[in-house]
Amino acid sequence: MNRVISSFRDGKGFDIALVGAALLFLGIFAGLPLVYNVVMSFQAVDMFSLGTFARPFVGFDNYIAVFSEPIFWPVMRNTVVFVVASIGGQFVIGFGLALFFTLKFPGSTYLRGLFLVSWVMPGLVVGAIWNWILAGDFGVLNFALTGLGIIEDNIFWRSDTAFSLWAVIIANIWLGTSFNMILLSVGLASIPRDLYEAAALDGANGWQRFWTITLPMMRATIGAVISLGLIFTLQQFDLFAAITSGGPANSSNVAQYWAWDFSFRQYDFAKGATISVLMIALVMVASVIYVRSTRHEVRG
Amino acid sequence: MMKFKSLAGSVALSGVSVLALAGAAEAQTTITIWSLDDENQPALNLAQEFSDMDNGITVEYREIQFDDVVSESMRAFATGQAPDIIAVDNPEHALFASRGAFLDITDMVAESDVIDPDNYFPGPLASVTWDGKLYGLPKATNTIALYYNKDMFEAAGLDPEDPPATWDELVEAARTLTDPDNNVYGLAFSAKASEEGTFQFLPWAQMAGGGYDNLNAPGVVEALEIWETILDERLASPDSLTRGQWDSTGTFNSGNAAMAISGPWEINRMLEEAQFDWGVTLLPVPEEGAERSSAMGDFNWAIFSTTEHPEEAFQAIEYFASQDDRLFPEFGQLPARSDIEIPETGEPLKDAALEVFLEQLQYAKPRGPHPEWPQISRAIQDAIQATLTGQMTAQAALDQAQATVDGVLE
């Protein structure tokens, strides 16, 4: 007994208790649902057996069924396009804005704060607003583009299979850019000024300073921003529900929307869970890459 | 009911309210009722009245959002916390009835002085019936018909008293009325990839001799080809593919579409918004003299089989049924019964529209009933969307849909 108490005092037991509390929390609120989801993907689930674990196991049947769906590959392709284009757009514009706001002009801090408005708004509200902007007949975007002479005929952003996915991507880039900007701004602020001064003395121009100082120093921040972006993008459901509902003809259907459609529209919970498991696997691969790429990072 | 006012509403938190706590002295039985009706709609008001009556029964009413009805009640049933009474969308009824989740009320109805199944329209009644037994009672009903702008008909040289009656006439009229220079489409409807798309297309399939279990019949292919023509020639907005009925009809009200296919839930808004003379006519048929059909919407009452108070729950449903004559005058909903005279409102446009909808209701057919309805519906939506976006021919898309449905039905 004494040993247990003294182990708390010398710190080791205390450390273990702290780790244990965090692990317990994670286990209950993240681990169990995750396991439940994985188990469900190997079972025959039906709406009336939702409340119990005791359901017949069917092996890989659900996976085979999902893989043999005619829209499986189109949906996967859409998911990849959505994730890459959204993260790319959010990151490039966010980084550009973050660099812009390091210029410290009058009011820059307030303006930067205002950008966060887009991040604060609920996805469904953002979706409803973009729905109007992107509307084919009376949308503001078409009005602006025709006014500028860029297009002649209205583009039906939501209803043309060539544009529907991009309609959601545009809205998602708008939604996520400010979050990227804030995180990257913080990263930029932590780069020591004297590095730039030394480089300037050595005659490095702005472009060279960006490639040799800013980017390498931002490596950890960029890794974090992109992996968070991956998670937020794979979670993005509201915009699809509000703008295209995955249509027309599944041209803007992505894995996360498809999983919801299976579970809550067709009440096929097993297939919904199966798609979620595939998505978890994807995120895990991405996290491993991220962790490995920042393993040797020493921040200070 | 096929009415989706806003997506935002679906995430609003559902509220629970105990309507009455009176009569604490005597033993009170409490029954719970879940429904999507708010204070302007019948269920909440009728539940309140029933609770206030001196019958020893207290009602606990919970308002649930449209999108949550099935998933919430499924979860509640699976964990043994289902309410006593629920209002469920009619195509979902069979899903619960076939699995024994709803109480068989055939005998109770047979003994009831208030409820007589013969008074109900055949469509709504079929939706509460499974295997020859009654598993609920229609709460209200609705259907779709063709709204048209009489002023535009006149301006285009069409007779406003002779609206299109066949599919060909509909397409012809749409061609005449479409006016891109003034942002006017001939027709507004919904081909959305949701239950709304199925709701709008199925009547066309049924009129042509098909149905959810016979999707690649020649008539159904022709129907879908007509939809394709309407979109290809831009007689309707391409956004019909992603827009629900409520938003589509909005463009009719603003004068940007000359005709619209939708239901009676539009009437009140149209009276407010439409700055023109309008009328309603029966859904056009394939050719003169062909069989009529229409969609059938709205909710049903049902008692969960897990209830501990079946008698009291049935009493509540009897009370609701006894008040069916108030549905239209007070709440603007149509009772699913043929024995109720709907009083005139004194608003000529509304009364004329109502007359058409009541006639159309006689041809309304339920979706299903089938326990796997959502999957059948999904196959129909996929076929509609694949055809209208030009990815498949109507024939190929409907063949594929029929194959999927066959897999579900077997």
HADDOCK unambig.tbl for C-alpha pairs under 7 A between the chains (distance, minus, plus):
assign (segid A and resid 47 and name CA) (segid B and resid 74 and name CA) 6.21 0.50 0.50
assign (segid A and resid 48 and name CA) (segid B and resid 74 and name CA) 6.88 0.50 0.50
assign (segid A and resid 48 and name CA) (segid B and resid 78 and name CA) 5.29 0.50 0.50
assign (segid A and resid 49 and name CA) (segid B and resid 78 and name CA) 6.38 0.50 0.50
assign (segid A and resid 50 and name CA) (segid B and resid 75 and name CA) 6.95 0.50 0.50
assign (segid A and resid 50 and name CA) (segid B and resid 78 and name CA) 5.90 0.50 0.50
assign (segid A and resid 51 and name CA) (segid B and resid 78 and name CA) 4.99 0.50 0.50
assign (segid A and resid 51 and name CA) (segid B and resid 79 and name CA) 5.35 0.50 0.50
assign (segid A and resid 124 and name CA) (segid B and resid 8 and name CA) 6.28 0.50 0.50
assign (segid A and resid 136 and name CA) (segid B and resid 239 and name CA) 6.48 0.50 0.50
assign (segid A and resid 156 and name CA) (segid B and resid 238 and name CA) 6.82 0.50 0.50
assign (segid A and resid 156 and name CA) (segid B and resid 239 and name CA) 6.78 0.50 0.50
assign (segid A and resid 158 and name CA) (segid B and resid 239 and name CA) 6.93 0.50 0.50
assign (segid A and resid 158 and name CA) (segid B and resid 242 and name CA) 6.79 0.50 0.50
assign (segid A and resid 159 and name CA) (segid B and resid 238 and name CA) 6.12 0.50 0.50
assign (segid A and resid 159 and name CA) (segid B and resid 239 and name CA) 5.26 0.50 0.50
assign (segid A and resid 159 and name CA) (segid B and resid 241 and name CA) 5.85 0.50 0.50
assign (segid A and resid 159 and name CA) (segid B and resid 242 and name CA) 5.98 0.50 0.50
assign (segid A and resid 242 and name CA) (segid B and resid 7 and name CA) 6.88 0.50 0.50
assign (segid A and resid 244 and name CA) (segid B and resid 242 and name CA) 5.95 0.50 0.50
assign (segid A and resid 247 and name CA) (segid B and resid 193 and name CA) 6.42 0.50 0.50
assign (segid A and resid 247 and name CA) (segid B and resid 242 and name CA) 6.76 0.50 0.50
assign (segid A and resid 248 and name CA) (segid B and resid 193 and name CA) 6.98 0.50 0.50
assign (segid A and resid 248 and name CA) (segid B and resid 241 and name CA) 6.17 0.50 0.50
assign (segid A and resid 248 and name CA) (segid B and resid 242 and name CA) 6.59 0.50 0.50
assign (segid A and resid 248 and name CA) (segid B and resid 385 and name CA) 5.98 0.50 0.50
assign (segid A and resid 249 and name CA) (segid B and resid 382 and name CA) 6.21 0.50 0.50
assign (segid A and resid 249 and name CA) (segid B and resid 385 and name CA) 4.69 0.50 0.50
assign (segid A and resid 249 and name CA) (segid B and resid 386 and name CA) 5.18 0.50 0.50
assign (segid A and resid 249 and name CA) (segid B and resid 389 and name CA) 6.99 0.50 0.50
assign (segid A and resid 264 and name CA) (segid B and resid 71 and name CA) 6.66 0.50 0.50
assign (segid A and resid 265 and name CA) (segid B and resid 374 and name CA) 6.57 0.50 0.50
assign (segid A and resid 266 and name CA) (segid B and resid 374 and name CA) 4.99 0.50 0.50
assign (segid A and resid 266 and name CA) (segid B and resid 375 and name CA) 5.58 0.50 0.50
